[in-house]
Amino acid sequence: MAGGAVAIYGDAMMARFPTSRLDLPVALHITLRQIEYFVSVADTGRISQSAKLCAVSQSSMTVALQNLEDAVGAVLMVRHPKGVRLTDAGERFLRHVRQAPLAVERAIVAAQEEPEQIAGRVRLGVTETVSAYLMPSLLSSLSQRFANLQVEVVEQDRETIERALLDEALDLALLLVSNTSQHDALHYETMLRSPRRLWTHPEHPLQEAPRVTLDDIAREDFLLLDMDEHVRTVGKYWARYAVAPRIRMQSRSIEAVRSLVALGQGVTILSDLVYRPWSLEGNRISRRDLSVPVPTMDVGAVWRRAGSASLQTTALLDFLRNWKRIAQ
């Protein structure tokens, strides 16, 4: 392996990557912080923006990324006038390391927990956004934590789920609690808050603007996602600024919205929870912060106030309180 690398890159690579280092396992030279920075830059396309998101200086991030490339033994990204882009090697590396920090956090939580033999059934209601973006990972984690617990998942709209909780047809729910007026007979506990940001094509002028307001976005074609009461939420915070988006298309398909953004056919504002840097066709999507506050998308657990929760429901709630800090 080391000889192959030297043969390809020659003396210049030998100078940058001494043979003694190439003979060592690559993992010894890579930190989770470097991976965090790399994934952020891959998402934003700009070191300056990622440095701000990661609360670190631009120079520190640059050094960390250079050290990462040294450890990997390949050029992962190259600069261009508007930022940076991943090389082919960088794209391959990203596919494998994107979930690394999450995997480590879950391993820590698993090590700290004392396994309990919780058995029985919990009826869990979820809305479509929670189902699509949280349930696969959550159910996998639950099956590892509670081998004898049967979790029955019911996907419905928020109002139907709240009625089912009140009627005792469900034990617990995961909802977008930022969308609800909150029923007095139900308890709501926020589990995670996902910031909303502007999504555009990577070369869109708004990515380079010193600041972006809703007035700026109102001059662009807007792609409106009609999913999980999102239209109502959008109407509320746009109305607060006395401006309205110029809607080019309203769709219940987030993949359609994602693809159109990546093709430069419009912009949108969506939460980090549903963000992916690529469309289904493999085109890139960039995001950036807005210069005005917009509400976060909050996911929370909901259950009945009356009566006492079952042992199974309490165990699941306790699990969610630990799991929420690694789901973001």
C-alpha positions as CSV (number, residue, x, y, z in Angstrom):
1,M,0.0,0.0,0.0
2,A,2.7,2.5,1.0
3,G,4.9,1.5,-2.0
4,G,1.9,2.1,-4.3
5,A,1.3,5.6,-3.0
6,V,5.0,6.5,-3.4
7,A,5.1,5.0,-7.0
8,I,2.1,7.1,-8.0
9,Y,3.1,10.4,-6.4
10,G,7.0,10.2,-6.7
11,D,9.5,12.1,-4.7
12,A,7.2,15.0,-3.9
13,M,4.8,12.7,-2.1
14,M,7.7,11.1,-0.3
15,A,8.6,14.4,1.1
16,R,5.1,15.1,2.3
17,F,4.3,11.6,3.5
18,P,7.4,9.9,4.9
19,T,7.5,6.1,4.5
20,S,7.4,5.7,8.3
21,R,4.0,7.5,8.5
22,L,2.6,5.6,5.5
23,D,3.3,2.3,7.2
24,L,1.2,3.3,10.2
25,P,-2.6,2.9,10.3
26,V,-4.3,6.0,8.8
27,A,-6.7,6.2,11.8
28,L,-3.8,7.2,14.1
29,H,-3.5,10.5,12.3
30,I,-7.1,11.5,12.0
31,T,-9.2,13.2,14.6
32,L,-13.0,13.6,14.9
33,R,-12.5,17.4,14.9
34,Q,-10.8,17.2,11.5
35,I,-13.7,15.1,10.2
36,E,-16.2,17.6,11.6
37,Y,-14.4,20.4,9.8
38,F,-14.1,18.4,6.5
39,V,-17.8,17.5,6.5
40,S,-18.8,21.1,7.2
41,V,-16.7,22.5,4.4
42,A,-18.0,19.8,2.0
43,D,-21.6,21.0,2.9
44,T,-20.9,24.8,2.6
45,G,-18.2,24.9,0.0
46,R,-16.5,27.7,2.0
47,I,-13.9,27.5,4.7
48,S,-14.9,30.9,6.1
49,Q,-18.5,29.9,6.5
50,S,-17.7,26.5,8.0
51,A,-15.3,28.1,10.5
52,K,-18.1,30.3,11.7
53,L,-20.5,27.4,12.0
54,C,-17.9,25.3,13.9
55,A,-16.9,28.3,16.1
56,V,-13.3,28.2,15.2
57,S,-10.9,30.5,13.4
58,Q,-10.4,30.2,9.7
59,S,-6.7,29.7,10.1
60,S,-7.2,26.8,12.6
61,M,-9.7,25.1,10.3
62,T,-7.3,25.5,7.3
63,V,-4.4,23.9,9.3
64,A,-6.7,21.0,10.5
65,L,-7.8,20.3,6.9
66,Q,-4.2,20.3,5.7
67,N,-3.3,17.9,8.5
68,L,-6.3,15.7,7.5
69,E,-5.0,15.5,3.9
70,D,-1.5,14.6,5.2
71,A,-3.0,11.8,7.2
72,V,-5.2,10.5,4.3
73,G,-2.4,10.8,1.8
74,A,-4.6,12.5,-0.9
75,V,-5.8,15.9,-1.9
76,L,-9.4,16.1,-0.7
77,M,-10.4,19.6,-1.8
78,V,-9.2,22.4,-4.1
79,R,-9.8,26.1,-4.0
80,H,-11.6,28.1,-6.6
81,P,-12.6,31.7,-6.8
82,K,-15.8,31.2,-4.8
83,G,-14.6,28.8,-2.2
84,V,-13.5,25.1,-2.3
85,R,-14.8,22.0,-4.0
86,L,-14.1,18.3,-3.3
87,T,-11.8,16.3,-5.5
88,D,-12.9,12.8,-6.6
89,A,-10.9,11.5,-3.7
90,G,-12.6,13.9,-1.4
91,E,-16.1,12.8,-2.5
92,R,-15.2,9.2,-1.9
93,F,-13.8,10.0,1.5
94,L,-16.9,12.0,2.5
95,R,-19.2,9.1,1.7
96,H,-17.4,7.0,4.3
97,V,-16.7,9.5,7.1
98,R,-19.9,11.5,7.2
99,Q,-21.4,9.4,10.0
100,A,-18.2,8.9,11.9
101,P,-18.8,11.5,14.7
102,L,-22.4,10.3,15.1
103,A,-21.2,6.7,15.4
104,V,-18.7,7.6,18.1
105,E,-21.3,9.6,20.1
106,R,-23.7,6.7,20.0
107,A,-21.0,4.3,21.2
108,I,-20.3,6.6,24.2
109,V,-24.0,6.7,25.1
110,A,-24.2,2.9,24.8
111,A,-21.1,2.4,27.0
112,Q,-22.6,4.7,29.7
113,E,-26.0,3.0,29.8
114,E,-26.8,0.0,32.0
115,P,-28.8,-2.4,29.9
116,E,-32.3,-3.1,31.3
117,Q,-34.5,-6.0,30.4
118,I,-37.5,-3.8,29.4
119,A,-40.1,-5.9,27.6
120,G,-43.5,-5.3,26.3
121,R,-45.0,-2.8,23.8
122,V,-45.0,1.0,23.2
123,R,-47.2,2.6,20.6
124,L,-45.3,5.5,19.1
125,G,-46.9,8.1,16.8
126,V,-44.8,10.1,14.4
127,T,-45.4,12.6,11.6
128,E,-43.9,12.3,8.1
129,T,-40.8,14.4,8.7
130,V,-39.9,12.5,11.9
131,S,-40.6,9.3,10.1
132,A,-38.4,10.1,7.1
133,Y,-35.4,11.7,8.9
134,L,-35.2,10.2,12.4
135,M,-37.0,6.9,12.6
136,P,-34.5,4.7,10.7
137,S,-31.7,5.7,13.0
138,L,-33.9,5.8,16.1
139,L,-35.4,2.3,15.6
140,S,-31.9,0.9,14.9
141,S,-30.6,2.3,18.2
142,L,-33.7,1.2,20.1
143,S,-33.4,-2.4,18.9
144,Q,-29.8,-2.5,20.2
145,R,-30.7,-0.9,23.5
146,F,-34.0,-2.8,24.2
147,A,-33.9,-6.2,22.5
148,N,-37.2,-7.2,24.1
149,L,-39.2,-4.0,23.6
150,Q,-41.7,-3.9,20.7
151,V,-42.1,-0.4,19.3
152,E,-45.2,-0.1,17.1
153,V,-44.8,3.0,14.9
154,V,-47.9,4.8,13.6
155,E,-47.3,7.6,11.0
156,Q,-50.1,10.2,10.9
157,D,-50.6,13.9,10.8
158,R,-50.1,15.9,14.0
159,E,-53.7,16.5,14.9
160,T,-54.6,12.8,14.4
161,I,-51.7,11.7,16.6
162,E,-52.7,14.2,19.4
163,R,-56.3,12.8,19.4
164,A,-54.9,9.3,19.5
165,L,-52.8,10.2,22.6
166,L,-55.8,11.7,24.3
167,D,-57.9,8.6,23.5
168,E,-55.0,6.4,24.8
169,A,-54.6,4.7,21.4
170,L,-51.0,5.8,21.5
171,D,-48.5,5.9,24.4
172,L,-46.0,8.4,23.1
173,A,-45.4,10.6,20.0
174,L,-42.5,12.4,18.2
175,L,-43.8,15.5,16.6
176,L,-42.7,18.9,15.2
177,V,-43.7,20.7,18.4
178,S,-42.9,24.0,16.9
179,N,-46.0,23.6,14.7
180,T,-48.5,23.0,17.5
181,S,-50.4,25.3,19.8
182,Q,-50.0,22.6,22.5
183,H,-53.0,20.9,24.0
184,D,-53.5,21.4,27.7
185,A,-54.0,17.7,28.4
186,L,-50.7,16.8,26.7
187,H,-47.1,17.2,27.9
188,Y,-44.6,18.5,25.3
189,E,-40.8,18.1,25.7
190,T,-38.5,19.5,23.0
191,M,-35.8,17.0,22.0
192,L,-33.9,18.9,19.4
193,R,-34.0,22.3,17.6
194,S,-32.9,22.3,14.0
195,P,-32.0,25.7,12.5
196,R,-33.5,26.8,9.3
197,R,-31.1,28.1,6.6
198,L,-31.3,29.3,3.0
199,W,-30.6,26.5,0.4
200,T,-29.4,27.5,-3.1
201,H,-27.3,26.3,-6.0
202,P,-23.6,26.6,-5.0
203,E,-23.0,29.4,-7.5
204,H,-26.0,31.5,-6.5
205,P,-25.2,35.1,-5.9
206,L,-26.9,35.0,-2.5
207,Q,-24.2,32.7,-1.3
208,E,-21.7,35.5,-1.7
209,A,-23.9,38.3,-0.3
210,P,-22.6,39.9,2.9
211,R,-26.1,39.5,4.4
212,V,-29.4,37.9,3.3
213,T,-32.8,38.9,4.5
214,L,-36.3,37.7,3.5
215,D,-36.6,40.8,1.3
216,D,-33.6,39.5,-0.7
217,I,-35.1,36.0,-1.0
218,A,-38.5,37.5,-2.0
219,R,-36.9,38.6,-5.3
220,E,-36.0,35.0,-6.1
221,D,-38.1,32.1,-7.3
222,F,-39.1,30.2,-4.2
223,L,-39.6,26.5,-3.9
224,L,-42.2,25.8,-1.1
225,L,-42.2,22.4,0.6
226,D,-45.7,21.3,1.6
227,M,-44.9,18.8,4.2
228,D,-45.8,18.4,7.9
229,E,-47.5,21.8,8.2
230,H,-44.5,23.6,6.8
231,V,-46.6,25.9,4.6
232,R,-48.3,27.3,7.8
233,T,-45.0,27.8,9.5
234,V,-43.6,29.6,6.4
235,G,-46.6,31.9,6.2
236,K,-46.2,32.9,9.9
237,Y,-42.5,34.0,9.8
238,W,-42.7,35.6,6.4
239,A,-45.8,37.6,7.6
240,R,-43.8,38.8,10.6
241,Y,-41.5,40.7,8.2
242,A,-44.4,41.9,6.1
243,V,-43.1,40.2,3.0
244,A,-44.1,37.2,0.9
245,P,-42.1,34.7,-1.1
246,R,-42.5,34.5,-4.9
247,I,-43.5,30.9,-5.1
248,R,-42.5,29.1,-8.3
249,M,-43.6,25.7,-7.2
250,Q,-45.2,24.1,-4.1
251,S,-44.5,20.4,-3.7
252,R,-45.0,17.6,-1.1
253,S,-41.8,16.0,-2.4
254,I,-38.7,17.2,-0.6
255,E,-36.6,15.4,-3.2
256,A,-38.3,17.5,-6.0
257,V,-37.5,20.6,-4.0
258,R,-33.9,19.5,-3.4
259,S,-33.3,18.6,-7.1
260,L,-34.7,22.0,-8.3
261,V,-32.6,23.9,-5.9
262,A,-29.5,22.0,-7.0
263,L,-30.3,22.8,-10.7
264,G,-30.6,26.5,-10.0
265,Q,-34.3,26.6,-10.5
266,G,-35.1,28.3,-7.3
267,V,-34.2,28.7,-3.6
268,T,-35.8,27.6,-0.4
269,I,-35.5,27.8,3.4
270,L,-35.5,24.5,5.2
271,S,-34.0,23.0,8.4
272,D,-30.7,21.4,8.9
273,L,-32.5,18.2,9.9
274,V,-33.6,17.6,6.3
275,Y,-30.5,19.0,4.6
276,R,-28.4,16.8,2.3
277,P,-25.6,18.3,0.2
278,W,-26.6,16.4,-3.0
279,S,-29.8,15.9,-5.0
280,L,-30.8,12.5,-6.2
281,E,-29.1,13.3,-9.5
282,G,-25.8,14.0,-7.6
283,N,-25.9,17.8,-8.0
284,R,-24.7,20.0,-5.1
285,I,-26.7,22.2,-2.8
286,S,-25.3,24.9,-0.6
287,R,-26.8,26.5,2.5
288,R,-26.1,29.7,4.4
289,D,-27.4,31.5,7.5
290,L,-29.9,34.3,7.1
291,S,-29.2,37.7,8.6
292,V,-32.6,37.8,10.2
293,P,-34.0,35.4,12.8
294,V,-36.4,32.7,11.6
295,P,-37.8,30.0,13.9
296,T,-36.1,26.7,14.4
297,M,-37.8,23.4,13.5
298,D,-38.3,21.7,16.9
299,V,-38.9,18.0,17.3
300,G,-40.3,16.9,20.7
301,A,-41.8,14.0,22.6
302,V,-45.5,14.3,23.5
303,W,-47.5,12.2,26.0
304,R,-50.7,12.4,28.2
305,R,-50.5,14.4,31.4
306,A,-53.2,12.4,33.1
307,G,-52.2,9.1,34.7
308,S,-48.8,7.6,35.1
309,A,-46.7,6.5,32.1
310,S,-46.0,2.8,31.7
311,L,-42.5,1.4,32.5
312,Q,-42.0,0.9,28.8
313,T,-43.0,4.5,27.9
314,T,-40.8,5.9,30.7
315,A,-37.8,3.8,29.5
316,L,-38.3,5.0,25.9
317,L,-38.6,8.7,27.1
318,D,-35.3,8.3,29.1
319,F,-33.7,6.8,26.0
320,L,-34.9,9.7,23.9
321,R,-33.4,12.3,26.3
322,N,-30.0,10.7,25.9
323,W,-30.4,10.1,22.2
324,K,-31.5,13.6,21.3
325,R,-28.0,15.1,21.8
326,I,-26.6,12.8,19.2
327,A,-29.5,13.0,16.7
328,Q,-28.7,16.6,15.6
